[in-house]
Amino acid sequence: MFRASLDDAKNLKYIIESVSDLVDEAVLFLKRDMLSMEACDPSLVCKIELDLQSSFFTDYKATEERTIGLSMSALRKVSRRILLGDGMFMELNGGTMDFTLQSSIERQFQCMLLEAQEEVLPTIDVEYPVFIDMDVSVFKEGVRDAAIVANSVLFEVTPEEMIISAEGDTERARIRITSTNESVKEFRVKEACCSRFNLGYLVSFLHSSYISDSVHIYMGDKNMPLRIDFPVEGMRLTFYLAPMEL
């Protein structure tokens, strides 16, 4: 048996919408103490890791551990019907995952389970020389500024600053965030780094930015993936993005 509920489902809504931009199907691990997911996009450019602890939910119960598959397209359709202040109840019911959205009325949706294709996904275990903890709104606006002029973005980090820059055929954008900026909570740089990344993926990651006031950025040299975390109590949402050629 598996069932879980949320008094306010808005954070789950943002997570589903972000992940569904990147993957078509998700394998969910229903554990006794958490719901978790690992997935890569079809081109293996990004990886997503999600752990929703039992404390993330208002109520959580899993009497046995199971692995199930769900269509992210179907989940996205349900998430789009989550309105401000809606509660959610979800329950495994034979061959479906049933969702009930609760407000002044009750709305029920069923998503058919898919055959869970458990893939051996790459394990990313690296020591990053750069860690930045900053206000998510500042980072989000910097990425959006870059996205209006190009399809890729260059991140340059020194102990003093982070430069976000992009260059198109006729436009350029450059955003400078100093280590002493009031939006920066921690700025730890063991060595200067410079890497280029696909902006389309970063914009999709940032659909989850509404769940947190902060973003954790981990970065290394041009061969290391970018790691983006959105810290929220009771959960872990991590995105990895492979670098592009400089």
N, C-alpha and C positions, 0 to 999 in steps of 0.2 A: 504494500500500500504506500502511495505517496500523495501527500497533499500539502499545500502551503498557502498562506494568505498574506496580503499586505493591506494595511489601512490606507496607504497612499502609494499608488503604483507608478508615479511619474518617473522615478529614477529607472525603473525597469523598462519603461517606455523608451527613454533616451538610449539605453544600452542596446535594446533590440533594434532600434532604427539605425544605430551606428554599425552594429555587427552585420545587419542584413544588407548594407551597402557593399560588403566585402566578401561574404560567403553565401552560397546558395543553400547549403544544408549544414545543420549543426548536430554534433554528437554530444548529448548531455549525460553527465554522470550523476545519477541520483544517489547520493551517499547519506549515511545516517546523520551526519553533522553539517552537510553543505550540498549545494547544487553547483556543479562545476562544468566547464567547457573548455576545450582546446580546439582551435581551428586555424587552417591556413587558407588564404584565397587560392583560386585555381592556378594562378601563375607562380605561387610560392614566393611572392614578394613581401607579404606581411603575415604575421602570426598574431592570434588573439588568445589570451588566457583570461578566464573569468572564474572567480570563486565567490559564490554567494553563501556566506556562513548562515547557519540557522538563525543567528541573532539579527541578520539583515531582514528577516521576515517577522511579521507579527506572530505568526504561528507556523511551525514547520514540523512535519512528521514523515519519516521514511522508515518503514519497518524492515525493508530489505534493500540492498544496494542493486541498482539496475542501470543499464546503459540503453538509452533510447535515441532515435534519430528524429529530427523535426525539420520541416521546410522553413527556412528563414523568411521566404516570401510569405508563407501563411502567417508566421508570427508577426511579420511587419503589418499585415492587414489588421490583425487584432490590436497591435500596439497603436495604430492610427485611430482607433476608436476609444482609447483611454483618454478621458477628459480630465481637466484639472480637478483634483480632489477625489477622483475615483479610487475605490478600493478594488482589490482583485483577489479572487479565490481560484486556485488551480489544483487540478486533481487528475491523477492517472486513472483512466477508466477503460480497461481492456486494451483495445487498439487505438485509443485516442487520448490526447491530453485535452482536458476540458477547462475552459477559462470562463469565469463568471465575473463581469464587471459590475460593481455595486455603487450606485449613487441614489438619486431619488427613484430610479427604476433599476431593474436587474436585467442585464443582457448576457446571454450565454453563447459561447463559440466553441466549436470542436475542431481540433487539428489532428489529422490522421498521423499515426506514427510511421516513420520510415524505417527500413532496415538499417540498423546502426553499422556503418562501415568504419570500424575502428582502425585508423591509420596510425602508423608509427611516425609521429611528427618530430621534427628536429628539436632537440633540447638546446636551449640557449643559456649557457652558463659562462658569462664573461665578466671580467672586472673592468668596469668603466672608469676612465680617468676624469670624466666630467659628470657632475651631478648638480642640477639646478632645481630649486623649489621656488616657484613663483606664482603670482596670481594668474589664474587660468585666463582671465579676460584679456590681459596684456599679451600673452602668448597667442591667443586666438586671433586678436586683431592684427598682430604681426604676420601671421600665416595668411590671413585674408587679404592683407595689403599685398603680399607677394603673389597671391593667386590671381589678382586682376591683371598682371602683366606677363606671367609665364606659367609653364606647366611643371617646372621644377624649382627648388629653392636651395640656396646655399646657406648652411649654418657654419659660422666661424666663431670659435670660442677661445678666449684668452683669459688669464686670471682677472682681467679688468672689465671685460665686456663680452656680450654675445651680439653678433651681427647676423641679421636675417636679411638676405638679399636675393633678388630675382631679376632676370634680364630677358626681355622679349625682343622682337624685331625692332620696335620703335620706342619701347618704354623700359624704364628701370625703376626698381624699388629698393630702398635700403632702410632697415629698421635697426636702431642701435639701443640696446638695453644694457646699462652699466651694472656692475656687481653691487653698487651702492644704491640702486634705484629702490624706492620705497615699496615697489611691488615684489621685490626679491626677498625671500625669507632665508635662503641659503644658496651660496654660490661657491661650489668646491671644484677647483680645476687643478689637477696634478700636472697636466701638460696641455698646451694649445692644440686644438683640433679643428679640422675643416672637412665637411662632408656635404654631399648633395643628395636630395631626396625628392621623390615624386609628390607633388602638391595635391594631386587628386586623393591619394591615400590619406594624407595628413588632414585634409578637409573632412573626410569621412570619420577619422578618429575623433575630430573635434565635435561631432554630433553628440558625443558623450560628455562634453565639457560642462553641460548644465547640471551634472550630478555633483560637482565639486567646486569649491572656491579656489582650489590650488591644482597645479599640474607639476608632476615630477618628470624631469627630462634627464635621461642618461645618454651619453654620447661618447664616442671614441674616434679612432682614426678613420680614414676613408674606407676601410674594409669592414668596419663594425656596424651592426644594425643599430638604428636609433630605437630607444625604448621610451615609451610614454606611459605614465601611470596617472590615474585619476584617483587620489586617495579619498576613500569614504569608509566610515566605521562599519564593520561587519562584512566588508567585501573587498575584493582585489580585482581591478580591471587593468590589464596590461596589453599594450600594443607594441609589436616589434615591426620595424620597417627596414628592409634591405637598402643599402646605399646605391646610388647611381654613380656612373663614372664621372669624375671631375672634368 
